[in-house]
Amino acid sequence: SSGINAEYGECLKDIVMFMITFTGKLGDVQTMIIDFMYQGLDKLSIGNPDTVIHLGDKMIANNLTGFLSEIFEVALKQHPRDKALWLYKIHNLSNDPSKDLENALAALPNDPDILLEYLTSLSFTDPAKCKVKWEEVIKESFAAPLITQFLQYIYLSSGLKDARKAFQDIQKWHAVPEKAIAALLNYEMVDGTSAEQVCYLFTILTTNFNKAENWKNYLDFCQKSCPEQISSVLWKCRNSLTETQIANLF
């Protein structure tokens, strides 16, 4: 730990000296950054991730990125499980995003945000591997925040029929979030031909997320596509919402 701190401190001293050299050329903003770095040197020397990211923003804004990769390497040695550091490096500093994503995933194998970044990248670089990884991940409890993105991935890569099947499988493993049901509803209304399937999803949506907006969308769909269902849906709606909510629907 002391060795890493020393290495970290040396990187920062180099940056300060570099910036001092060019202060006269780069103006007042440069001076402000130098002041910030001196004030934060003690915190930076022990690798405070938030301060490192703040420093990164300042330096990128002023086209002074030469030392940033070294700083983030040292910071990640001290904080290998800090998601914000990994994502910042991947988005702003990486020369090899695929390798950095692999390293981030090794450090944080169950983190939904890291997984999503990794899977999104994989969908372009290795679609077959991406499909296998999604099928492996989506069954795990930590993958619940990724359900909507998984349905989108299946729909875009394999079509509506497979998205329906994926939705049925997800129901076995997770409580399906509102956004995921709404997403599949949207796919059905764009590409589907079955009003019955849409009504089935609206029933799931309104049963699990009893909101006036969801009921209104259900009634609007029935009015346009299956008017024979309106009376039944309206009866369920009246038994689910308050009188004030119902009055605001019309």
N, C-alpha and C positions, 0 to 999 in steps of 0.2 A: 504494500500500500504506500509506504513512504517513497519507494522508487518511482511509482506511478505519479505520485504528487509532485516529485521533483521534475520528472519529465514534463508534466503538465505545466508547471511553473516556468520551465525554460522556454516552452513553446510560446507562452504568453509574453514573456519578456522580449523574445524575438519580434513578436508582432508589434509590441509597444515601440521598440526601437525603430522598426521599419516605418511605422506610421509617423513617428517624430521626424524622421528624415525627410518626409514629404509633406509635412504640415503646411509649409509655406506655399506649396503648389496646389494643394487640394482644398484649402479654405477652412472656413469656420466649422463646417460639419465634421471635418476630420479632427479638429481640436476637441469638439464635443465628444467624439468617440474615444479619443485618447483619455479624456477626463473620466469617462464612464469606465474604461478599462482599469485605470489606476484605482478608482474607488471600489471596483469589484474584484480586484486582484486576489484578495484573501479568499473570497468565496470561490472564485474560479479555480484557485489552486487546489481546492478539495473537490472540484468537479461537480458543482451545483448544476444539474441539467437545465433548469429554467434559465439560469444566467447564461449558460453556454448557447442556448437557442437564441436568446436575446442578442447576444454578441454576433451570432451568425446573421441575424436579420440586419443588424447595423452594417456589417462588413459587406454583405451581398448588395445592400442598397447603395453602397459607395464603391462597388467594383473592386473590393479588396479581399478576394477569396483565396489568395495563395496559401495561407496557413490554416485555413478552416478545416481541411480534410485531416490534417495532423491533430488538431484540437479535438475533433469528433472521434477520431480513433482512440485517443487517450481517454476521453469521456466515456466511451463505450466499454473500455477495459474496466473502468471503475463502476459503471452502471450497465452491465450487459443486458439487463431485463427492463431497461427504461424504453417504453414504446415510443415516446415523443422523440427521443434522440434518434432511434432507428428510422422513424418515418421522415424526420427532417433530413437526415443524411440521404435516404433513398430519393426523396423528391428534389433535393437541392444540390447535392454534392457528389452523387455516385457516378463513377465511370463505368460501373458494371452492375446495373440495378438487379439483374437476375441473381448474381452471386450475393449481393447484399440482402436481397429478399430471402434467399436460402439461409443466410446467417441469422437474420432476424427471426425466421421461423424456428430455427434450431434453439434460439434463446427464449422464444415466446411461442411454443407450439400450440397453445390453446387460446391465443388472443384473437378475437374476431376481426379486429381492424388489420392486423398483420396478415391473417389468413386471406382476407378479402383482397388486399394488395397483391399477395402472392398468386392467388387464383386468377385475378384479373390479368396479371402479366402472363401467367401460364396459358390462358385462353388464346393468346396471340402467338406465343412461342412454341407451345406443345399441346395442341387441343386434346389429343388422346390422353396424355398424362393428366390434363386438367379435369377431364370427365371422371377418371378414376379417383382423383383426389377429392373432388366434390362428393362423390358417392360415399367415400370413406368418412369424410368430415361431417356431412349433414346429419348423420345419425347421433352424433355426440351431443351431450347436453350443452356444452359451451358454444355450440353452433347456432343456437336459437336466434341470435341477432342477425344471422345471415340468411334466414329463410326466404325473405323477399328477393334478395339477390340471386339465390339459388333458383327460384322459380323463373326469374327473368333469364338466367343463363340457359335453363332447359328450354324455355319457350323460344329464345332466339336461335339456339343451336339445333334443336330437335323438333320444334313445332308444338302446337296446342295439345295434340293427343298425349304426348309425353309429359307435358306440363300438368295435365289433369292427373295422370298416373303419379307423378311426383308429389302432387298435392295430397293425394290419398295416402301415400307412404309417409309423408311428413306428419299427417294427423296421428299416426301410430307412435311417433317419437316425441312430438312437441305440442304445446298449446300454440296454435297457429296465430300469429299476430294480425291485427287489423289490416295493416298495409299489405300483407301477403295475400289475404283474401281479396282485398280491393284490386290488387295487381292482376290476379287470375280473372276476376270479374271483367276487368278492362280487356284482357286478352280474348275472353269469350265474346264480348260485345264487338270487338274488332274483327275477329277471324271465325268465330263460332256461328253455328246455324241453329242451335238448340235453345229455345226460350226456356225450356224445362231446366237445362243445365244452369242457366243464369239465375233462375228462380231458386234453385237448390243452393247456389252460392250466396244469394241474398238472404236466404233463410239462416244459413250459418253465420253470416255477418251480423244480422239483426239479433240473433239469439245470443251471440257472444259479445256484441258491442251494441248495446241498446241505446243508440243515439238517434235524435230526430233527423239529422242529416242522412243517416243510412236508410231510415224508413222512407224519407222523401224520395231518395234515389230509387228505392224499390218501387214505390208507387208510380213514379214517373216512367220507369221501364214498363211496368204493367200496362199503363195507359197507352203507351206507344206500341207494345209488342204482344201483349196477351191480356186484353181487356177483360176476358172472362175470369181472371184471377183477382181483379181489383177488390171486389167485395170481401173476399177471404182475407187478403192482405190488410185491408183497411180495418177489419175486425181485430186481427192480431195486433195491429198498430195501436188501436184504441185501448187494448188491454195491456199494452206495454209502456205507453207514455202518459204523462200527466195531461190534464185538460189544456193547460197553458201551452205545452209543447205541441199538442195536436192543433190548437188554434193557429199557431205560428207556421204550420205546414201549408196552410191554404190561404 
